[in-house]
Each structure stands twice: as C-alpha cells, then as structure tokens.
Amino acid sequence: MRNVVPAALLRPEEVIKSMYALSDQGLRLTRRLALTVVGSIRSLTA
C-alpha cells in the first residue's frame, strides 16, 4: 500500500515541514540579497 500511495498523503506533516523550511530559506536568501543591494546603492551615492 505504501508503494502505491504517495508519501504526501501518508505523512502530510512532513510535507508541511519541508515547505516551511524551504520558504524560510528563501526568505533568508531574499533578505540577504536585499541588504546587499541596499548597501551597494548606499556606497555608490555616498
């Protein structure tokens, strides 16, 4: 039965944890990139 039914249906909490971790990592990366861009713009205008 486990081979037929996808893991997402058997363990939805694992999917939720994975999606949360992925989105958290994406937000961290976006924030770091934004801070770098703002810092570069500030150094150009100074």
Buried (B, 14 or more C-beta within 10 A) or exposed (E): EEEEEEEEEEEEEEBEEEEEEEEEEEEEEEEEEEEEEEEEEEEEEE
